Amino acid sequence: MKTSEKIYRENSYLTSMESEVVSCVPKDDYYEVILDKTIFYPHMSGGQPKDEGTINGIKVIDVQERGEEIIHVLDEPVSGRASLSIDYGIRFDYMQQHTGQHILSYAIAQLYDGTTVGFHLSDNYTTIDIDKVLTDDMVVEAELLSNKIIYENKAMTADTYNYKEARELKLRKLPPELDNLRIVSIADYDSVACGGTHVKNTGEVGIIKITKTEKYKSGTRIEFLCGKRGLDDYINKNNELTKLSSMLTCRTDMLLDNIEKILSENKMIKKDYNLLANELNEYKARELKNEAVIKDNIKFVFAKYNSDIKDLRYICSKITEDENYVSVLVSEEHNICNLVMGQSKNLKLDLKEVFEKCKGIINAKGGGNNYLLQGQGTALKGEECIESAKNILFN
């Protein structure tokens, strides 16, 4: 039997009221409370998060909808007359986002015959999924129309109809087959079945700002902000742009050109750096080859350098380009021990055995083929690695 009268549908602005406790049932470590009427919106009903608040000063942990009942989850029992209070800041934020979703979904349907097939409202962003692929220009047009509807400050209304009556209305989407349907309308624009909380006039949404779009399945996912979320986003981004323009000593409208210039210069610098690094590594490889230890006509190179693993790999490859070379190189940086070893293509030594032994010494992960192996470990024991490799290779 229905007992939970959903006051939030009648008055989204009501933030406190008195109610009668119908039941309070312990479950696990909590209590499930049903009231004769409630202002608490149930969690993710229609894609909208629950309200935050208290009952008799006790924090409401969760709010769930089961059939016609609204279940309030508390960690203490309540009985008799109960005082309900919700956080209006959170409620109004959700009202702005949910109303904004209606406006944006209408704009896309009106302009491009796109249907909203998914809706998600979280505590910091909102998304809708559209069944059509939208271009950047199409998204801008939808955003402009949405904000035009906000500026016109159109009235928002919510009325209840039976299913037959609802089907006779010009609804944006076919309603679910329910005995009674709550139809939310934007004057002169949109009507759609919805059980969420909304503002009284579109002007209260403030602004709709689309922040991101991406391909989703066969359509488009749109992420957007409404009202205070949009203002906060603008404040944060404006602050960041102001800091950037100060760092680059240019106006904000010149940032893109300056950043593109910096990226281009950085690309050239990186290219020059890589050329110089390769020249230096080739010099190191030649130097190491001259210092090689010869045993059984094989030239062994063992060395420790202050280089990253990429440089060690390059040096090792250069050493083993010529025949009859074996190279074992280590380096230690940022509490990581790098290990690279390799041999010339004409040799058939079992380097993997040597590598596995050294891996254990430095507690490393890594691998490769029998001609080039590399790993990184957390134990700074590079010299011990070299000595172990020498003992195995020479004996």
C-alpha positions in Angstrom: 0.0 0.0 0.0 1.3 3.4 -0.9 2.2 5.5 2.1 5.1 7.7 1.0 3.6 11.0 -0.3 6.3 12.5 -2.5 6.2 16.2 -1.6 9.4 16.9 -3.6 7.3 16.4 -6.7 4.8 19.0 -5.6 7.3 21.6 -4.2 10.9 21.2 -5.0 11.7 24.4 -2.9 10.5 22.9 0.4 13.4 22.2 2.6 11.9 21.2 5.9 8.6 19.7 7.2 7.0 17.4 9.8 6.1 13.8 9.0 4.8 10.7 10.6 7.0 7.6 10.9 5.0 4.7 9.3 7.7 2.0 10.0 11.3 1.8 11.2 12.8 -1.6 10.5 16.4 -2.6 11.5 18.4 -4.1 8.6 22.1 -5.0 9.0 23.6 -2.1 10.9 21.0 0.5 9.8 17.3 1.3 10.0 15.0 1.5 7.1 12.4 4.2 7.7 9.2 4.8 5.8 7.3 8.1 6.3 3.8 9.1 5.4 5.2 11.9 3.4 8.7 13.0 2.5 10.8 15.8 0.8 13.8 13.4 0.3 14.4 12.6 -3.3 15.5 8.9 -3.8 18.9 8.1 -5.1 19.4 7.9 -8.9 15.6 7.9 -9.5 15.5 9.1 -13.1 19.3 9.6 -13.1 19.3 12.2 -10.3 21.2 11.7 -7.0 19.5 11.6 -3.6 19.0 14.6 -1.3 21.3 15.2 1.6 19.8 16.0 5.0 18.5 14.8 8.4 15.5 13.3 10.1 15.2 14.4 13.8 18.8 15.6 13.5 20.0 12.1 12.3 21.9 12.1 9.0 20.1 10.3 6.2 22.6 7.9 4.8 20.6 6.8 1.8 17.2 7.2 0.1 15.8 4.5 -2.1 12.6 4.0 -4.0 10.9 0.6 -3.7 7.8 0.5 -5.7 5.7 3.3 -4.4 7.6 3.6 -1.1 10.5 5.8 -0.3 13.0 4.2 2.1 15.2 6.4 4.3 18.3 4.7 5.7 19.5 5.9 9.1 21.9 4.5 11.6 19.5 5.3 14.5 15.9 4.5 14.9 13.1 7.1 14.8 9.4 6.9 15.7 6.3 9.1 16.0 6.5 12.6 14.7 9.7 13.3 12.7 11.3 16.6 11.6 12.8 16.4 8.1 15.4 18.8 6.7 17.4 18.7 3.4 20.4 20.6 2.2 18.9 23.2 -0.1 22.2 24.1 -1.7 22.6 20.6 -3.0 18.9 20.4 -3.9 18.9 23.6 -5.9 22.1 22.6 -7.7 20.3 19.4 -8.8 17.3 21.4 -9.8 19.4 23.6 -12.0 21.2 20.6 -13.6 18.1 18.6 -14.2 16.2 21.5 -15.7 19.2 22.3 -17.8 19.1 18.7 -19.1 15.5 19.2 -20.2 16.4 22.4 -22.0 19.5 21.0 -23.7 17.7 17.7 -24.7 14.9 19.7 -26.2 17.3 22.0 -28.2 19.0 18.9 -29.7 15.7 17.3 -30.5 14.4 20.5 -32.1 17.5 21.3 -34.1 18.7 17.8 -35.2 15.9 15.4 -34.3 18.4 13.8 -31.8 16.9 11.7 -29.0 18.3 11.7 -25.5 18.8 8.0 -24.6 20.9 8.4 -21.5 21.2 10.8 -18.6 23.5 10.9 -15.6 23.7 13.7 -12.9 26.6 13.5 -10.5 27.8 15.9 -7.8 30.2 17.6 -10.2 29.1 17.0 -13.8 26.1 16.0 -15.9 26.0 14.0 -19.1 23.4 13.1 -21.7 23.7 10.5 -24.4 22.3 11.4 -27.9 21.5 8.8 -30.5 23.1 11.0 -33.3 26.7 12.0 -34.0 26.9 15.7 -33.5 29.6 18.0 -35.0 31.2 20.8 -33.0 29.2 23.4 -34.8 26.0 21.5 -34.1 26.9 21.4 -30.4 27.4 25.2 -30.4 24.0 25.8 -32.0 22.3 23.6 -29.4 24.1 25.5 -26.6 23.0 28.8 -28.0 19.4 27.8 -28.3 19.4 26.3 -24.8 20.7 29.6 -23.3 18.1 31.6 -25.4 15.4 29.6 -23.6 17.0 30.4 -20.3 17.1 34.1 -21.1 13.4 34.1 -22.0 12.7 32.9 -18.4 10.0 30.5 -19.4 7.7 29.0 -16.8 8.3 25.3 -15.7 5.2 23.3 -14.8 4.6 19.8 -13.6 1.2 18.1 -14.0 -0.2 14.6 -13.6 -2.0 12.8 -16.4 -3.2 9.3 -17.0 -1.4 7.3 -19.7 -4.1 7.9 -22.4 -4.1 11.7 -21.7 -0.3 11.8 -21.8 -0.2 10.1 -25.2 -2.4 12.9 -26.6 0.0 15.6 -25.5 2.9 16.7 -27.8 5.6 15.0 -25.8 9.2 15.0 -26.9 9.6 11.3 -26.0 7.1 8.5 -25.7 6.2 8.1 -22.0 6.5 4.8 -20.0 3.3 2.8 -19.8 2.2 3.9 -16.3 -1.3 4.6 -14.9 -0.3 8.1 -13.9 2.5 10.2 -15.4 4.1 13.4 -14.2 4.7 15.7 -17.2 7.2 18.5 -16.9 6.8 21.3 -19.4 8.7 24.3 -20.5 6.2 26.9 -21.6 6.0 27.2 -25.5 8.8 24.6 -25.9 9.0 21.2 -24.3 6.9 18.6 -22.5 8.3 15.2 -21.3 7.5 12.7 -18.6 9.8 13.1 -15.6 9.8 12.6 -11.8 12.8 14.8 -11.0 13.1 18.2 -9.2 13.1 21.4 -11.3 13.2 25.1 -11.0 10.0 27.3 -11.5 11.4 29.3 -14.4 14.1 28.6 -16.9 16.0 31.8 -15.9 16.9 30.1 -12.6 19.2 27.7 -14.5 21.5 30.7 -15.1 23.6 29.2 -17.9 24.2 26.0 -19.7 27.8 25.4 -20.7 28.8 22.3 -22.7 32.4 21.4 -21.5 33.0 18.2 -23.4 31.7 15.9 -26.2 32.8 12.5 -27.2 31.6 9.7 -29.5 29.6 7.2 -27.5 28.3 4.0 -29.1 26.6 5.2 -32.3 25.9 8.7 -31.0 27.4 11.5 -28.8 27.9 11.9 -25.1 27.7 15.5 -24.0 29.0 16.7 -20.7 27.7 20.1 -19.4 27.4 22.4 -16.4 24.5 24.5 -15.3 24.0 27.5 -13.0 26.6 27.9 -10.2 28.6 24.9 -11.5 29.0 26.9 -14.8 30.0 30.0 -12.9 32.5 28.1 -10.7 34.0 26.5 -13.9 34.3 30.0 -15.5 36.0 31.4 -12.4 38.5 28.6 -12.2 39.3 28.6 -15.9 39.6 32.4 -16.0 42.0 32.3 -13.0 44.1 29.7 -14.8 44.1 31.7 -18.0 45.1 34.8 -16.1 48.0 32.9 -14.5 49.1 31.6 -17.9 49.0 35.0 -19.5 51.1 36.4 -16.7 53.6 33.6 -17.0 53.9 34.1 -20.8 53.6 37.9 -20.5 50.8 38.2 -23.1 47.1 38.9 -23.3 44.7 35.9 -22.8 43.6 36.2 -26.4 47.2 35.6 -27.4 47.8 32.5 -25.3 47.1 29.9 -28.0 49.5 31.5 -30.4 52.2 31.7 -27.7 51.7 28.2 -26.5 51.8 26.9 -30.1 55.1 28.8 -30.6 56.5 27.3 -27.3 55.5 23.8 -28.3 57.1 24.3 -31.7 60.3 25.6 -30.1 60.2 22.8 -27.6 59.9 20.2 -30.4 63.0 21.6 -32.1 64.9 21.7 -28.8 63.9 18.1 -28.1 65.0 17.1 -31.5 68.4 18.8 -31.1 68.7 17.3 -27.6 68.1 13.8 -29.0 70.7 14.3 -31.7 73.3 15.5 -29.1 72.4 12.7 -26.7 72.8 10.1 -29.5 76.2 11.6 -30.4 77.3 11.4 -26.8 76.0 7.9 -26.4 77.9 6.8 -29.6 81.0 8.4 -28.1 80.5 6.4 -24.9 79.9 3.2 -26.9 83.2 3.7 -28.7 85.0 4.5 -25.5 83.6 1.4 -23.8 84.6 -0.8 -26.8 88.2 0.4 -26.5 88.1 -0.6 -22.8 86.6 -4.1 -23.4 88.0 -7.1 -21.7 88.9 -9.9 -24.1 88.4 -13.5 -23.2 88.3 -16.4 -25.7 88.1 -13.9 -28.6 85.0 -12.3 -27.0 85.1 -8.7 -26.0 83.3 -8.0 -22.7 82.1 -4.6 -21.7 81.0 -3.9 -18.1 80.1 -0.4 -17.0 78.0 1.8 -14.7 76.8 5.1 -16.0 74.6 8.0 -14.8 72.1 7.4 -17.7 68.5 6.5 -18.0 67.5 3.1 -19.3 66.8 4.5 -22.8 70.4 5.7 -23.1 71.8 2.4 -21.7 69.8 0.5 -24.4 71.2 2.8 -27.1 74.8 2.4 -25.9 74.4 -1.3 -25.6 73.0 -1.6 -29.1 75.9 0.4 -30.6 78.4 -1.8 -28.8 76.9 -5.0 -30.1 76.6 -3.8 -33.7 80.0 -5.2 -34.3 80.8 -8.9 -33.9 82.0 -10.7 -30.8 80.8 -8.1 -28.2 79.0 -8.7 -24.9 77.8 -5.7 -22.9 76.4 -5.4 -19.4 75.5 -1.8 -18.4 73.9 -0.5 -15.2 72.8 2.9 -13.8 71.2 4.1 -10.6 68.8 7.1 -10.6 65.7 8.2 -8.6 66.0 5.0 -6.4 65.8 2.8 -9.4 68.5 0.5 -10.7 68.5 0.2 -14.5 70.0 -2.9 -16.1 70.7 -3.5 -19.9 72.7 -6.4 -21.4 73.2 -7.6 -24.9 75.4 -9.6 -27.3 76.4 -9.5 -30.9 74.3 -11.5 -33.4 77.1 -13.9 -34.1 77.3 -15.0 -30.4 75.2 -17.7 -28.8 75.8 -17.1 -25.1 72.9 -17.8 -22.7 72.4 -14.2 -21.7 69.0 -14.9 -20.3 70.5 -17.0 -17.5 72.8 -14.1 -16.6 70.0 -11.6 -16.8 67.7 -13.6 -14.5 70.5 -13.8 -11.9 71.0 -10.0 -12.0 67.3 -9.4 -11.9 67.1 -11.2 -8.6 70.0 -9.1 -7.2 68.2 -5.7 -7.9 64.6 -7.0 -7.4 63.8 -6.1 -11.0 61.1 -6.6 -13.6 61.9 -6.8 -17.3 63.0 -9.1 -20.1 63.8 -9.3 -23.8 65.4 -11.7 -26.2 68.9 -13.4 -25.9 70.5 -10.4 -27.7 69.0 -7.5 -25.8 67.5 -7.5 -22.3 66.5 -4.7 -20.0 65.0 -4.4 -16.5 64.5 -1.9 -13.6 64.8 -2.8 -10.0 64.3 -1.2 -6.6 67.6 -2.4 -5.0 70.5 -0.1 -5.8 73.1 -2.9 -6.4 74.5 -2.1 -9.8 78.1 -3.0 -9.0 76.9 -6.3 -7.5 75.1 -7.0 -10.8 78.2 -6.4 -12.8 80.3 -8.6 -10.6 77.7 -11.4 -10.8 77.6 -11.1 -14.6 81.4 -11.3 -14.8 81.6 -14.4 -12.7 79.0 -16.2 -14.8 80.3 -15.1 -18.2 83.9 -15.7 -17.4 83.4 -19.1 -15.7 
